[in-house]
Amino acid sequence: MTATAAQSGQAPVQLPEGDGKALVRGMCVACHDLNLITRSSGYSREDWRELISSMINLSGTPTEDAITKYLATHFPANDQLKPTLVRGEASITFREWKVPTLGQRARDPVQTPDGMIWWAGQYGNIVGKINPKSGEMVEYTLPDKALPHSITPDRDGNIWYTGNGNGTIGKLDSRTGMITEYKMPDPAAKDPHTAIFDAKGTLWFTLQVSNMIGRLVPSTGEIKLITSPRKGSRPYGIKQAADGSLWVACNGSNCLLKIDPESMAVREFNLPEKTTVRRLDIAGDGMIWYVNSGLGRLGRMDPKTGQYKEWPSPSGPKSHPYAIAVVDGIVWYNESGQRPDALVRFDPATERFQSWPIASGNIHAGILRHMRPTPEGNLVIHQTSTNRIIMVTLKATRRATANAKPSGG
């Protein structure tokens, strides 16, 4: 379910010698690379136990004792990835739910107009639903190897997912639980990634590794694919502007892509060298806001002129901004390279930041990979490594002034 170090071109991780090393190496690599351990912020033995319990049930076993003792001994708590948090006057609250199936890497939640919160459990091959009022959760098993990367609802309340593992787009009927699959017409289109519906009800989606963008017409099931003109651009996040055009983030090159919805013609907009962009959003005034993940910055581009401006993120060039959303003119994003993962607020009117550590039980393994506004103007976010879905309530206050630090950019 994840690339090994050899497959990703990284040097193999060397764990310290000690009792429990063989268990850690043997069990942990079944789901993730060992660099998630070596690059972590470390934990106490109890907190390592809590983190492991979100992945696999080893409660009370000799294996759990040996693994947690080894990890706490060799990877104790440290502050090497501690975020630079910025104070301000805005106030928010977090409410979290831990989803049922262990190790599923819950991600990409979205709240539908009926109040339900849906999520994708990529590693568990699941789409799930939370009733925030009752706390009840339901999980739906998807077709074999679908491995949903993201979900998005249609006008009728159906949940569509991107089958990142089996080259499909799927529709889950929210009333019956029935699933309809749409297979990619080109075998080179292997990894549907992020999807959105446009104003006409057409589904648009990216395929990162395949370097493609796709369009699916739900009424006919017709899929049309185009290849990005920028080699290795790795199309990632996607949004629609008020004029109907689609905007795509390039996670492999310094560009944004604008797509004509009728012809599917693509126009490239260049960004600073060494820039990579995970996700973007479009403000009410039409400005494109994006996370410069490669350089640790927040960016804004005028789609009419192609001119851009960037601000250094509070935690610096290695903070790796990831998810982003614009709510009531305020830009929200996260610093995924930090522990804990930091939720950042940026006010374009004052160019001032404010940030908070993202709640995730007593541990902070991250990562927030996608955030979306709710119908009431809040945010739904997640923490993949701890299987948490989180509602962030945004409380309106005076604009941040004296206590907030300027961006410096």
C-alpha positions in Angstrom: 0.0 0.0 0.0 3.0 2.3 0.2 6.2 2.4 -1.7 9.2 0.8 -0.1 12.4 2.8 0.3 14.0 0.9 -2.6 11.0 1.7 -4.9 11.0 5.4 -4.0 14.8 5.7 -4.5 15.6 6.4 -0.9 18.4 4.8 1.1 17.1 2.0 3.3 16.4 3.1 6.9 18.9 1.7 9.4 17.2 1.1 12.8 19.3 1.2 16.0 20.3 -2.2 17.5 18.2 -3.4 20.4 15.6 -5.8 21.7 12.5 -5.3 19.6 14.2 -4.2 16.4 13.3 -7.3 14.4 9.6 -6.9 15.5 9.5 -3.3 14.4 11.1 -4.0 11.1 9.0 -7.0 10.4 5.6 -5.5 11.4 5.8 -1.8 10.6 6.9 -2.1 7.0 3.8 -4.1 6.2 2.0 -0.8 6.0 4.5 2.1 5.8 8.2 3.0 5.4 10.4 3.0 8.5 11.3 6.6 7.9 7.9 7.5 9.4 9.5 6.3 12.7 13.0 7.8 12.2 11.6 11.2 11.1 9.0 11.4 13.8 9.0 13.7 16.8 9.1 10.6 19.1 6.9 9.7 22.0 6.8 8.2 25.5 6.1 4.5 25.8 2.4 5.2 26.5 2.1 7.5 23.6 3.8 5.1 21.2 1.2 2.5 22.5 -1.6 4.9 21.7 -0.3 5.6 18.2 0.1 1.9 17.5 -3.4 1.2 18.7 -4.7 3.4 15.8 -3.0 1.1 13.3 -3.2 -2.5 14.7 -4.6 -4.2 17.8 -1.7 -5.5 19.9 -3.2 -4.6 23.2 -1.7 -6.4 26.2 0.5 -8.7 24.1 4.2 -9.4 24.5 4.7 -8.0 21.0 3.2 -4.7 22.0 5.4 -4.5 25.1 8.6 -5.2 23.1 7.8 -2.8 20.3 6.8 0.1 22.6 9.8 -0.4 24.8 12.1 -0.4 21.8 10.5 2.7 20.2 10.4 4.7 23.5 14.1 3.9 24.1 15.4 4.8 20.7 12.8 7.4 19.6 11.8 9.4 22.7 9.9 12.6 22.5 11.9 15.5 20.9 11.1 18.9 19.5 13.0 18.8 16.2 9.8 19.2 14.2 8.0 21.6 16.6 6.0 24.2 14.7 6.5 27.9 15.1 3.0 28.8 16.4 1.8 32.4 15.9 -0.6 33.9 18.4 -3.6 36.0 17.4 -7.1 37.0 18.2 -9.1 34.4 16.3 -10.6 31.5 18.2 -11.3 28.0 17.0 -12.3 24.6 18.5 -11.6 21.0 17.5 -14.0 18.1 17.8 -12.6 14.7 16.7 -13.8 11.3 16.0 -11.7 8.1 15.8 -13.0 5.9 13.0 -13.6 2.2 13.6 -11.3 0.2 11.3 -7.7 0.3 12.4 -4.9 1.3 10.1 -7.2 2.6 7.4 -5.5 6.0 7.0 -8.8 8.0 7.2 -8.6 11.1 4.9 -10.3 13.7 2.8 -13.6 14.2 4.8 -16.5 16.3 3.5 -19.8 17.3 5.1 -22.9 17.0 3.0 -26.0 19.3 3.3 -27.8 16.8 5.5 -25.0 17.2 8.1 -23.3 13.8 7.6 -19.5 13.7 7.4 -18.0 11.3 4.9 -14.4 10.2 4.6 -12.2 7.9 2.6 -10.3 5.1 4.4 -7.6 4.6 1.7 -5.6 1.7 3.3 -8.7 0.0 4.6 -10.5 0.2 1.2 -13.4 2.0 2.9 -15.7 4.9 2.5 -17.2 5.9 5.9 -19.9 8.2 7.3 -20.3 9.9 10.6 -23.5 11.3 12.1 -22.1 14.2 14.2 -25.2 14.5 16.3 -25.3 10.8 17.5 -21.6 9.9 16.9 -22.8 6.8 14.9 -20.4 5.7 12.2 -21.0 3.4 9.2 -18.3 2.0 6.9 -18.8 0.7 3.4 -16.3 -1.8 1.9 -15.3 -0.9 -1.7 -14.4 -3.2 -4.6 -11.1 -5.0 -4.3 -8.0 -2.8 -4.4 -9.9 0.4 -5.0 -7.9 2.2 -2.3 -9.9 5.4 -2.4 -7.7 8.5 -2.4 -10.5 11.1 -2.1 -14.3 11.5 -2.2 -16.8 14.1 -3.3 -20.6 14.2 -3.2 -22.9 14.8 -6.1 -26.2 16.8 -6.1 -28.2 13.8 -5.2 -26.1 12.9 -2.1 -24.2 10.0 -3.7 -20.5 9.8 -2.8 -18.0 9.4 -5.6 -14.5 8.1 -4.8 -11.3 8.0 -6.8 -10.0 4.4 -7.1 -6.4 5.2 -6.7 -5.4 1.5 -6.5 -7.4 -0.1 -9.3 -7.8 2.7 -11.9 -11.5 3.5 -11.4 -14.0 6.1 -10.4 -16.7 4.8 -8.1 -20.2 6.0 -7.1 -21.6 4.9 -3.7 -25.4 5.2 -3.5 -25.8 6.8 -0.1 -29.3 5.3 0.3 -28.7 1.7 -0.7 -24.9 1.3 -0.3 -24.7 0.0 -3.9 -21.5 0.8 -5.8 -21.0 1.5 -9.5 -17.5 1.5 -11.0 -16.2 3.4 -14.0 -13.0 2.0 -15.3 -10.4 4.2 -17.0 -10.5 3.8 -20.8 -6.7 4.0 -21.1 -4.5 1.4 -19.2 -1.9 4.2 -18.7 -4.4 6.0 -16.5 -3.7 4.1 -13.3 -4.3 6.4 -10.3 -7.3 8.6 -10.1 -6.5 11.1 -7.3 -8.7 14.0 -6.5 -12.2 14.8 -8.0 -14.7 17.6 -8.0 -18.1 18.2 -9.6 -18.4 21.4 -11.7 -21.5 23.6 -11.8 -23.1 21.4 -14.5 -22.7 18.2 -12.6 -19.7 16.9 -14.6 -16.9 15.1 -12.6 -13.3 16.3 -13.1 -10.4 14.4 -11.6 -6.6 14.3 -11.5 -4.3 11.3 -12.0 -1.0 12.3 -10.3 1.5 9.6 -11.3 -0.2 9.1 -14.7 0.2 12.9 -15.4 -3.3 13.2 -16.6 -6.6 15.0 -16.0 -10.0 13.4 -16.6 -13.6 14.3 -17.2 -16.5 11.9 -16.5 -20.1 12.6 -17.5 -22.3 10.8 -14.9 -25.4 10.5 -17.2 -23.5 8.5 -19.8 -20.4 7.2 -18.0 -18.2 8.7 -20.7 -14.7 9.4 -19.6 -12.2 11.6 -21.5 -8.6 11.9 -20.5 -5.9 14.3 -21.4 -2.2 14.3 -20.6 -0.6 17.4 -19.0 1.6 19.3 -21.4 4.1 19.7 -18.6 6.1 16.5 -18.4 6.2 15.2 -14.8 3.8 17.9 -13.5 1.9 15.3 -11.4 -1.6 16.9 -11.3 -2.9 16.9 -7.7 -5.5 19.3 -6.3 -8.3 20.6 -8.6 -10.9 23.4 -8.3 -13.3 25.2 -10.5 -13.4 29.0 -11.0 -16.5 31.2 -11.4 -16.0 31.3 -15.2 -16.2 27.5 -15.4 -12.4 26.9 -15.9 -10.7 24.2 -14.0 -7.5 24.9 -12.1 -5.0 22.1 -11.2 -2.0 22.1 -8.9 1.3 20.6 -10.1 2.9 18.5 -7.4 5.9 17.6 -9.6 6.7 20.9 -11.3 6.5 24.7 -10.8 3.2 25.3 -12.4 -0.6 25.7 -12.2 -2.7 24.4 -15.0 -5.9 26.1 -16.3 -8.3 23.8 -18.3 -11.1 24.9 -20.6 -14.2 22.8 -19.7 -15.4 22.5 -23.2 -12.2 21.8 -25.3 -10.1 20.5 -22.4 -7.3 22.7 -23.7 -4.6 23.4 -21.1 -2.8 26.6 -20.3 0.3 26.6 -18.1 1.1 29.3 -15.5 4.7 29.2 -14.2 5.6 29.6 -10.5 9.0 30.1 -8.8 11.7 27.5 -9.4 11.7 24.5 -7.0 8.0 25.1 -6.3 5.6 22.1 -6.0 1.9 22.6 -5.2 -0.2 20.0 -3.5 -3.5 21.9 -3.4 -5.1 25.2 -4.3 -8.4 27.1 -3.7 -10.1 30.0 -5.3 -11.3 33.0 -3.3 -14.5 35.0 -4.0 -12.6 37.7 -5.8 -11.2 35.0 -8.2 -7.7 35.0 -6.9 -5.9 31.6 -6.9 -4.5 30.7 -3.5 -2.0 27.8 -3.4 0.4 26.1 -1.0 4.0 26.1 -2.2 4.8 22.8 -0.6 8.4 22.6 -2.0 9.5 26.0 -0.5 7.3 26.3 2.6 5.2 29.3 1.4 1.7 30.4 0.9 1.0 31.8 -2.6 -1.6 33.9 -4.4 -1.8 34.2 -8.2 -3.9 36.6 -10.3 -5.4 34.4 -13.0 -5.8 37.4 -15.3 -2.2 38.4 -15.3 -0.3 35.4 -14.0 1.4 37.6 -11.4 1.9 35.9 -8.0 3.0 36.8 -4.5 4.2 34.5 -1.8 4.6 34.6 2.0 6.9 32.4 4.0 4.9 30.0 6.2 5.6 30.6 10.0 7.5 27.3 10.5 9.9 27.9 7.6 10.9 26.5 4.2 10.6 22.8 5.4 7.1 23.2 6.8 5.6 21.6 3.7 2.1 23.3 3.5 -0.3 20.7 2.1 -4.1 21.3 2.4 -5.8 24.7 1.8 -9.3 26.3 1.9 -10.6 29.8 1.7 -13.5 30.5 4.0 -15.2 33.9 4.1 -12.1 35.5 2.7 -9.7 33.9 5.2 -7.1 31.4 4.0 -6.6 28.3 6.0 -3.8 25.7 5.4 -1.6 23.3 7.3 2.1 22.8 7.9 2.4 19.0 7.3 6.2 18.9 7.9 5.8 19.8 11.6 4.8 17.7 14.6 2.2 18.4 15.7 0.7 19.3 12.3 -0.1 23.0 12.5 -3.4 24.6 11.2 -2.6 28.1 9.9 -4.9 31.1 9.4 -3.9 33.9 7.0 -5.8 37.1 6.7 -5.2 38.6 3.3 -6.4 42.1 4.4 -3.7 42.4 7.1 -1.2 39.8 5.7 -0.9 38.3 9.2 -0.8 34.7 10.3 -2.1 32.8 13.3 -1.7 29.0 14.0 -2.7 26.2 16.2 -1.5 22.6 16.8 -4.0 20.2 15.4 -5.6 17.9 18.0 -5.2 14.2 17.5 -5.7 12.5 20.8 -2.5 12.6 22.8 -0.3 12.0 19.8 0.5 14.0 16.7 1.7 11.8 13.9 -0.3 13.8 11.2 -0.9 14.3 8.4 -3.7 16.6 7.2 -3.9 16.2 3.4 -7.2 17.8 2.4 -9.5 20.3 4.0 -12.9 21.5 2.9 -15.5 24.1 4.2 -18.7 22.8 5.7 -22.1 24.2 4.7 -22.1 26.3 7.9 -18.7 27.8 7.1 -16.5 25.6 9.3 -13.8 23.1 8.3 -13.6 19.4 8.2 -10.0 18.0 8.4 -8.3 14.8 9.4 -5.1 13.1 10.7 -4.3 10.1 8.5 -1.9 8.4 10.8 -4.2 8.4 13.8 -7.5 7.7 11.9 -9.1 10.9 13.2 -11.8 13.0 11.4 -12.0 16.5 12.9 -14.5 19.3 12.8 -12.9 22.8 13.2 -15.4 25.4 14.3 -14.3 28.8 13.2 -15.5 31.6 15.5 -15.8 35.0 14.1 -13.7 37.6 15.9 -11.9 40.9 15.2 -9.2 40.7 12.7 -5.8 39.7 14.1 -3.8 42.8 14.8 -1.2 43.6 17.5 -0.5 40.1 18.8 -0.1 38.4 15.4 3.2 38.4 13.7 3.6 39.7 10.1 4.4 37.2 7.4 7.6 38.9 6.4 6.8 38.2 2.7 
